[in-house]
Amino acid sequence: MIRSLALALLLLPAAANAQDLAITHAEAWTMIGSGTGAGKVSDATIVVHDGRIVSVTASGAVPAGTTVIDAGGRMVTPGLMNAATQLGLVETGSADETNDKSSTNTALGASFDIQYALNANSVLLPVARADGLTRAVSYPAAAGTAPFMGQAATIHLTETGDILERPQAAMYVQIGSATLSAAGGSRSAQWQLLRNALTEAGRYQPGKPDQPISRLDAEALQKVLKGQLLVILTQRESDIRQAIALAKDFRLRVAIMGADEAWRCADALAAAKIPVILDPMDNLPISFDQIGARLDNAAILGKAGVQMAFYASGNTIYLSYDAGEAMREAAGLAVANGLPYDQALAAMTRGPATIFGLSDHYGTLARDQDADLVIWDGDPLEPGTYPWKVFVRGREASLETRQTLLRDRYAKPAALPPVYQK
């Protein structure tokens, strides 16, 4: 009997996670296909079974015994994905004990891996989820060997359990003025160090003494040589063109992050099939690398056929705080400056899913995809819009955050004890 009870208890979480529901009367943006509308289905019925999407059909039937949620004509999208955050790594930027994004005083370079520090109890995760974020990339800020930043992970903003979805989702390096001193003062040295490290990783022989690269870094870079995504954080056109050449010379999967001057070489990026992860808010140069920053960067890249994903930095503030709301505002600015609406939505759903290898189970409202869904109370690209309901793998997520609890606590003054009342 004890064994039977133990077995029943083990089955409880699985049963709790299984939820059948149907969202009716939705304006579903499926993100399937291309062109105006991004596969929009009006008066849609979205059927979910066991955490996955079964169907999205216009005026579709609801299976018997299914929980029904009437969207009332509201817009429904896949849960959003921010392609560049430090969620789970940074809690309070000024408190070192809550900041795990960097490792600068160690021998770890390409092998620095942030997956072991992810904090599923971060109070910033519910805020991001309440803003419509269900997926994100959490990436390192710096490692001990230039120009490497380390290994990033994709995370799933579930309410309970492990948030790590895919460890070592990409290797990150940074090229440009922000890290010149660590590479001896020249961006030429940055590129040489990167090329040399890749070459030496390809030649590395386990157990052989006196090799110019550590075993850990060699093993990490060998994954890049075998197809792991290499994300190069850089801004200047000349560096973006160097990244294109690097991808060709070493036959690498490369994405460019930052890319404020990417519009200058949009056709070259499209021809090389190199995606861009950008912040549509960037329009003023913080450094000489960004002299060419302009608000229609995304529109030019989109017109050239470059695959995109969005994030918002705010001088790194939005990498952890307001990661969902700020990214939506950035996407709205991209649309205001010429990017088609459907491409902006794709850059927060299907685009990052494809770039980071999640498109087999996330990014569109298609059959067998994870039922990460957001029902919006308005246009998600408008700053005043917020989710009406958020679902993560088919389960409705709480929109309660530390901020809403504080709001509710202090919105109305508590009644004074009778002795103090007049």
Secondary structure by P-SEA (a helix, b strand, c coil): caaaaaaaaaaaaaaaabbbbbbccccccccccccccccccccbbbbbcccccccccccccccccbbbbcccccccccccccccccccccccccccccccccccccccccccccccccccccaaaaaaaaacccbbbbbbccccccccccbbbbbbbccccccccccccbbbbbbcccccccccccaaaaaaaaaaaaaaaaacccccccccccaaaaaaaaaaaaccbbbbbcccaaaaaaaaaaaaaaccbbbbcccccccccaaaaaaacccccccccccccccccccccccaaaaaaaaacccbbbbbcccccccccaaaaaaaaaaaaaaaacccaaaaaaaacaaaaaaaccccccccccccccccccccccccccccccccbbbcccbbbbcccaaaaaaaaccccccccccccc
